[in-house]
Structure formats: C-alpha cells, structure tokens
Amino acid sequence: MTEIAPDGTMYELTGQGDAPTVVFTPELGQFYAVFQDKQSGSHLIYYYGSAAGTPPSDMHFCALDDIPWGAIASDAERSMLTRYREEFRHADFGIDQGDNIYGTVHRIIPTPSFTP
C-alpha cells in the first residue's frame, strides 16, 4: 500500500507495525513561471524542483533531449518545457508570466559575488 504525505513524499507500507519505506521524494525549488492556458481555462504554476527515488507508475524521468513531445497534449506545457530546456542549456533562466500565446520572460540577474 502506498501513502502520500502532504509534502508529496510517497511511502510504501509493507505490513502492520513495519516502518514505512520512502519510495519517492519530490523537492520543490524556486518559482519558474505562471500563466493562464486559454485553451483549457486553467492557470499553471511551475517551480524548479528535483525528485529522488522511484516515481509513481503514471510518471517517469527522462533527459531533456529525450522528452516524448508527442505524449504531451498541452501546447502550453510543450512550450514551457521547450523554454526550460533551452534555458538549461545556456544556464540563463527567467520567470515567465503570461498566457499560452503571449508572455513576458523576466530575466533573473545573478547576484555578483566578491571577496572583501
């Protein structure tokens, strides 16, 4: 039996009295984008993140160059993943605000570091 905690961590319960085993741990990072999908009427919010462990059966990990584009039904999600892949390649990220047709990407300016 699988249980999901409020933070998204998935636990496998093996038997009565046994300690649960962590099988999947998502880690939410900083904000990435927010926009309205006019096709579906929904609002989408994206965050950077990571995950460890075995994903649930309805999801899988893949390299950015191996994204199964045909399996993504939403034009808005394909657009967001395409932008993320390009920003990742160039290590130049921004925050996207808009809808599935038009938007503005606000560049994130790195904080300069210095040694006194």
N, C-alpha and C positions, 0 to 999 in steps of 0.2 A: 504494500500500500504506500502511495506517495502522498506527502503532505507539503503544502507550500506555505511558508511563513510570510508575514506582511512585507518583509524586505525582498521577497522574490526567491529566497533560498529554498531549494527543493530538498526534502528529506525522504529517504526510503525507510519505512518502518518494517523491520524484518520479523518481529514477533512480540508477543506480550512481555513487557518488562525489559526488553532489549533497548539499548540506547539507539536513537535514530542515527542513520548514516547520511552525511551530506553528499548529495549526488550532483548538485548544480548550484553555483553561486554567482549571481549577477552582481556587478558593481557599477552603480550609476555615477557618471562623471559630470563634467560641466555642461551647461546648456549649449546646444548647437543650432537649433532652428525652430521656428514656429510659423505655421502658415495654415491657411484655410484651403481645403480641397473643394473647389466649386463643383466638381463632378459628383462627389459623394455628399457634399454638405457638411463634412466633418472638419474639425480642427486637429491638426497634427503637431505634436511637440516632440522634438528629437533631442537626445542627450548623447554625449560621448559616453562610452562605457566599455566594460570588459566583462568576461564571464569565464568561469573555470568549472571543470567537471564535465559530466555527460549531459548534453542538452535533452530536453523533452523530445518525444518522438515526432512532434509536429514542427520541429525546427532543427537546423544544422548549421555548423560553422563552415565557411568557405573563404578562400583567399579573395582579395578584392578583384583580382583578374579572372576569377572563376565564378563570379556571381551569375546565377541562372536567370538572366534578364527576362526570358520568356515566361518564367514562373511568377513574375511579379505583375499582378493585374493592374495596379495603380500607376498611372502616368506620373503622379506626384511623387510616389515612393521611388520609382526608377530615376526620376530627375534628382532627388535628394541623394541617392546612393551614387549616382554618376558624379555629382559635385563633390561628395565626400572623397571618392576615390581619387579625383584629380587634386584636391587639396592635400590629401595624404601624401601623394607622390611628390608634391612640391613643398611640403611642410609649411603651408601657408593657409591658415584656416580663417574663416569668418563666421559670423552669425547671420543666418538668413531670416528675413521677415517678409511676408507677403502672402500670395496665394499660389495655386498650382500653375498659373500662367505668368504672372509678373511678381517680381520681388526685388528686394534690396539686400545685398550682402554687405554687412558691416565688417570690415577687416579688423582682426584682432592684432593690435600692435604689441609686439613683445616688450616686456619691461627691460630696459637696459640694466645690465649688471656692471658693477665696478668694485674695485678693491681699494679701500682708503689707504 
